[in-house]
Amino acid sequence: MSEIENNIPFTPDPDHILEVRNLKEYFDITTGFLKTTKLKAVDDVSFFIKKGETLGMVGESGCGKTTVGRTLLYLYKPTAGEVWFDGKKIDPKDKAGLAAFRRRAQLVFQDPYSSLNPRMTVGDIVAEPIDVHHLCATRKERNDRVMELLSTVGLSSEQSTRYAHEFSGGQRQRIGIARALASDPDFIVCDEPVSALDVSIQAQVINMLEELQDKLSLTYLFIAHDLSVVKHISDRIAVMYLGKIVELAETNELHRHPLHPYTISLLSAVPIPDPDRARASHRIVIEGDIPSPLHMPSGCSFRTRCPRATEKCAECRPEFVEVEKGHYVACHNL
């Protein structure tokens, strides 16, 4: 396999469970009478995830994080690009291959309230992937599997006959995680799984996800706003801005040596629990508003808010290049 456009090498590495190449997701938006334009939610995104690791994905609301997760699972049909899973290219026209991929790749939704069917019992919610993929031959085997899954996420078998509205937010998210585990997946997209939960419950869910990863050899794409949470759970972090990845590096490297001005600004906003260090730190505030994805700036999409912007930034888009081993950045002025 040759290198992709933005210079991240995608070699046939057996350690890579997921490889995303030049992924694009454009939506047609009505802007007037019989007029439409393209909203570039995801624009030429490429990355890989190794087996057993967690790739964190961060960025402001509307930057395209969730769309990346849903598109690589083919919940949205990609406008362009390729998704390779465990060495095989996913072809949406191959229904059997797509079904097999979806059994091995699952999603934990952000909202534990709207993602659960209020008319189904918890047992039926968790069993739905089992029924869809025909994973259990008998009713007893199905029920035993549901009870096992509920126990795995810290719920009791007696709760299987209850409905979603009878549970707290943290319990509902545990139900969502149990449902994601029901098909025995290898890869899970965690779409801001703790953002709607209290801080104490967040810690419980994060610890449970880490335990499940060790126990079941899972691989995560962990999407979140909270940089502290992402730092805790992730092996590597990708920073997105307006549909593009602007920086990607190992977690400690990114926090110790951020290079892109957007990443530097995000990290400066993370609260520091030590009052003395917090007073000594310098908060970098980004000026200006986020440009509309319907009217993207020429060249670098961050240039309208960047303190380093030059004429070159307006003329051409910066390439996403490896400046240090495993550390990729898209910026003209490093």
DOZASE-989065 format. One line per field, with one value per residue (C-alpha): residue number from 1; y, z, x. Coordinates in nm, 3 decimals. Layout:
REM DOZASE-989065
i: c(NUM,...) $
py: c(Y,...) $
pz: c(Z,...) $
px: c(X,...) $
***
This chain:
REM DOZASE-989065
i: c(1,2,3,4,5,6,7,8,9,10,11,12,13,14,15,16,17,18,19,20,21,22,23,24,25,26,27,28,29,30,31,32,33,34,35,36,37,38,39,40,41,42,43,44,45,46,47,48,49,50,51,52,53,54,55,56,57,58,59,60,61,62,63,64,65,66,67,68,69,70,71,72,73,74,75,76,77,78,79,80,81,82,83,84,85,86,87,88,89,90,91,92,93,94,95,96,97,98,99,100,101,102,103,104,105,106,107,108,109,110,111,112,113,114,115,116,117,118,119,120,121,122,123,124,125,126,127,128,129,130,131,132,133,134,135,136,137,138,139,140,141,142,143,144,145,146,147,148,149,150,151,152,153,154,155,156,157,158,159,160,161,162,163,164,165,166,167,168,169,170,171,172,173,174,175,176,177,178,179,180,181,182,183,184,185,186,187,188,189,190,191,192,193,194,195,196,197,198,199,200,201,202,203,204,205,206,207,208,209,210,211,212,213,214,215,216,217,218,219,220,221,222,223,224,225,226,227,228,229,230,231,232,233,234,235,236,237,238,239,240,241,242,243,244,245,246,247,248,249,250,251,252,253,254,255,256,257,258,259,260,261,262,263,264,265,266,267,268,269,270,271,272,273,274,275,276,277,278,279,280,281,282,283,284,285,286,287,288,289,290,291,292,293,294,295,296,297,298,299,300,301,302,303,304,305,306,307,308,309,310,311,312,313,314,315,316,317,318,319,320,321,322,323,324,325,326,327,328,329,330,331,332,333,334) $
py: c(0.000,0.343,0.655,0.855,1.219,1.372,1.168,0.933,0.592,0.315,0.000,-0.347,-0.361,-0.651,-0.444,-0.192,-0.292,0.021,0.237,0.542,0.695,1.038,1.014,1.283,1.343,1.628,1.712,1.899,2.203,2.413,2.780,2.931,2.853,2.551,2.628,2.386,2.394,2.143,2.139,1.975,1.801,1.575,1.680,1.443,1.274,0.988,0.790,0.438,0.264,-0.022,-0.332,-0.289,0.085,0.386,0.678,0.992,1.250,1.603,1.940,2.206,2.128,2.102,2.009,1.672,1.425,1.244,1.247,1.072,0.798,0.746,0.762,0.505,0.270,0.342,0.487,0.770,0.686,0.842,1.103,0.977,0.783,0.431,0.239,-0.072,-0.302,-0.580,-0.565,-0.568,-0.277,-0.218,-0.222,-0.091,-0.284,-0.610,-0.658,-0.971,-0.809,-0.493,-0.697,-0.887,-0.556,-0.411,-0.713,-0.651,-0.270,-0.113,0.232,0.372,0.680,1.012,1.049,0.763,0.891,0.906,0.611,0.355,0.251,0.349,0.074,-0.210,-0.375,-0.362,-0.732,-0.682,-0.373,-0.562,-0.867,-0.675,-0.713,-1.083,-1.118,-0.911,-1.111,-1.447,-1.515,-1.743,-2.061,-2.092,-1.862,-1.986,-1.919,-1.568,-1.496,-1.630,-1.405,-1.100,-1.175,-1.216,-0.879,-0.698,-0.845,-0.737,-0.370,-0.379,-0.433,-0.716,-0.979,-0.858,-0.526,-0.693,-0.665,-0.292,-0.005,0.264,0.543,0.354,0.398,0.683,0.838,0.633,0.311,0.391,0.439,0.102,-0.048,0.115,-0.031,-0.376,-0.350,-0.258,-0.563,-0.800,-0.881,-0.955,-0.670,-0.598,-0.222,0.031,0.397,0.575,0.895,1.121,0.842,1.038,1.398,1.373,1.218,1.356,1.370,1.082,0.866,0.963,0.813,0.488,0.453,0.539,0.282,0.023,0.092,0.044,-0.282,-0.409,-0.317,-0.524,-0.814,-0.836,-0.700,-0.412,-0.120,0.223,0.542,0.770,1.097,1.365,1.733,1.685,1.681,1.548,1.244,1.189,1.213,0.953,0.690,0.745,0.613,0.869,1.184,1.340,1.707,1.813,2.157,2.225,1.874,1.816,1.659,1.933,1.737,1.374,1.233,1.005,1.137,1.235,1.384,1.597,1.734,1.787,1.930,2.059,2.218,2.342,2.677,2.536,2.244,2.480,2.693,2.391,2.258,2.599,2.592,2.266,2.344,2.279,2.147,2.308,2.678,2.785,2.622,2.755,3.114,3.071,2.924,3.137,3.098,3.141,3.272,3.225,3.545,3.554,3.318,2.973,3.010,2.858,2.515,2.636,2.912,2.776,3.012,2.961,2.780,2.687,2.667,2.798,3.104,3.349,3.286,3.198,3.435,3.292,3.337,3.465,3.524,3.167,3.039,3.204,3.082,2.708,2.440,2.304,1.941,1.697,1.585,1.389,1.641,1.395,1.020,0.956,1.329,1.474,1.839,2.053,2.398,2.623,2.803,2.558) $
pz: c(0.000,-0.086,0.127,0.132,0.037,0.377,0.417,0.698,0.587,0.583,0.540,0.568,0.939,1.113,1.434,1.277,1.336,1.164,0.886,0.763,0.438,0.307,0.460,0.350,0.455,0.283,0.346,0.105,0.285,0.148,0.144,-0.055,-0.302,-0.501,-0.391,-0.208,-0.096,0.050,0.422,0.469,0.804,0.753,0.497,0.407,0.742,0.770,1.069,1.197,1.527,1.657,1.807,2.178,2.193,2.252,2.012,2.165,1.938,2.068,1.937,1.968,1.912,1.542,1.439,1.298,1.570,1.592,1.214,1.180,1.417,1.249,0.897,0.955,1.088,0.771,0.963,0.715,0.360,0.304,0.031,-0.042,0.119,0.240,0.564,0.616,0.907,1.010,0.673,0.459,0.279,0.377,0.071,0.139,-0.164,0.000,0.237,0.399,0.453,0.593,0.834,0.952,1.004,1.204,1.431,1.515,1.531,1.767,1.895,2.241,2.195,2.371,2.506,2.739,2.735,2.365,2.256,2.439,2.312,2.586,2.476,2.515,2.834,2.922,2.843,2.491,2.435,2.523,2.324,2.005,1.853,1.943,1.752,1.455,1.408,1.505,1.772,1.999,1.888,2.172,2.392,2.704,2.552,2.460,2.811,2.972,2.749,2.845,3.216,3.167,2.989,3.256,3.524,3.325,3.334,3.700,3.672,3.823,3.638,3.809,3.622,3.282,3.298,3.369,3.120,3.048,3.229,3.557,3.556,3.632,3.364,3.465,3.465,3.123,2.985,3.132,2.944,2.626,2.685,2.749,2.419,2.239,2.393,2.299,1.954,2.099,1.910,1.864,1.811,1.978,1.894,2.224,2.121,2.426,2.653,2.978,2.878,3.002,3.338,3.679,3.752,4.003,3.757,3.479,3.675,3.728,3.359,3.248,3.489,3.363,3.000,3.086,3.268,2.975,2.735,2.931,2.985,2.631,2.427,2.291,2.076,2.125,1.931,2.225,2.127,2.396,2.485,2.822,2.761,3.111,3.048,2.706,2.852,3.116,2.882,2.549,2.411,2.129,2.066,1.742,1.752,1.503,1.376,1.117,0.977,0.965,1.196,1.271,1.511,1.615,1.862,2.160,2.465,2.675,2.374,2.282,2.635,2.682,2.339,2.150,1.817,1.649,1.786,1.820,2.030,2.246,2.311,2.399,2.647,2.810,2.894,3.095,3.466,3.691,4.040,4.199,4.281,4.263,3.924,3.801,3.889,3.719,3.402,3.099,2.936,2.558,2.432,2.063,1.910,1.667,1.589,1.433,1.056,0.905,0.750,0.462,0.384,0.473,0.465,0.187,0.272,0.639,0.801,1.132,0.988,1.068,1.442,1.445,1.602,1.370,1.043,0.740,0.375,0.297,0.530,0.310,-0.014,0.044,0.282,0.507,0.461,0.749,0.798,1.051,1.224,1.488,1.514,1.551,1.582,1.290,1.244,0.976,1.011,0.795,1.089,1.336) $
px: c(0.000,0.128,0.118,-0.202,-0.237,-0.161,0.157,0.052,0.180,-0.079,0.127,-0.030,0.048,-0.129,-0.131,-0.371,-0.732,-0.871,-0.734,-0.926,-0.803,-0.903,-1.250,-1.495,-1.853,-2.037,-2.401,-2.630,-2.771,-3.055,-2.952,-3.236,-3.512,-3.391,-3.034,-2.808,-2.448,-2.205,-2.138,-1.799,-1.851,-1.546,-1.288,-1.004,-0.944,-0.695,-0.571,-0.515,-0.585,-0.374,-0.529,-0.595,-0.526,-0.750,-0.736,-0.886,-1.048,-1.103,-1.214,-1.482,-1.849,-1.925,-1.570,-1.683,-1.578,-1.911,-1.951,-1.614,-1.728,-2.062,-1.920,-1.646,-1.918,-2.119,-2.414,-2.357,-2.255,-1.910,-1.886,-1.533,-1.253,-1.192,-1.227,-1.013,-1.090,-0.855,-0.680,-0.995,-1.155,-1.517,-1.739,-2.093,-2.219,-2.111,-2.405,-2.263,-1.924,-2.085,-2.297,-1.988,-1.806,-2.095,-2.097,-1.731,-1.757,-2.011,-2.109,-2.180,-2.398,-2.353,-2.706,-2.808,-3.166,-3.255,-3.039,-3.254,-3.598,-3.850,-4.091,-3.845,-3.730,-3.362,-3.331,-3.467,-3.252,-2.934,-3.045,-3.120,-2.768,-2.783,-3.109,-2.993,-2.673,-2.829,-2.569,-2.774,-2.948,-3.199,-3.404,-3.225,-2.884,-3.002,-3.130,-2.813,-2.606,-2.816,-2.774,-2.399,-2.376,-2.577,-2.351,-2.044,-2.152,-2.256,-2.632,-2.837,-3.038,-3.358,-3.327,-3.367,-3.747,-3.746,-3.770,-3.512,-3.699,-3.660,-3.283,-3.044,-2.823,-2.521,-2.721,-2.864,-2.516,-2.419,-2.713,-2.586,-2.241,-2.391,-2.578,-2.254,-2.083,-2.365,-2.227,-1.880,-1.708,-1.339,-1.376,-1.606,-1.664,-1.733,-1.911,-1.876,-2.003,-1.960,-2.041,-2.403,-2.308,-2.212,-1.839,-1.846,-2.042,-1.802,-1.514,-1.705,-1.788,-1.433,-1.287,-1.535,-1.440,-1.072,-1.144,-1.350,-1.072,-0.819,-1.060,-1.204,-0.907,-1.115,-1.003,-1.163,-1.211,-1.292,-1.460,-1.488,-1.463,-1.293,-0.919,-0.851,-1.070,-0.913,-0.563,-0.650,-0.794,-0.613,-0.287,-0.285,-0.491,-0.616,-0.719,-0.989,-1.084,-1.355,-1.364,-0.988,-0.731,-0.474,-0.252,-0.205,0.045,0.091,-0.093,0.209,0.386,0.084,0.046,0.419,0.496,0.187,0.279,-0.039,-0.165,-0.516,-0.391,-0.184,-0.494,-0.709,-0.454,-0.414,-0.787,-0.765,-0.824,-0.523,-0.612,-0.304,-0.381,-0.017,0.038,-0.296,-0.200,0.138,-0.011,-0.096,-0.436,-0.426,-0.760,-0.842,-0.978,-1.269,-1.554,-1.541,-1.593,-1.904,-1.839,-2.057,-1.805,-1.463,-1.163,-0.912,-0.591,-0.567,-0.910,-0.768,-0.594,-0.879,-0.821,-0.452,-0.194,0.076,-0.117,0.076,-0.006,0.098,-0.173,-0.438,-0.283,-0.252,-0.369,-0.092,0.001,-0.045,0.314,0.517,0.746,0.866,0.823,0.450,0.374,0.176,0.082,-0.084,0.072,0.291,0.453,0.603) $
***
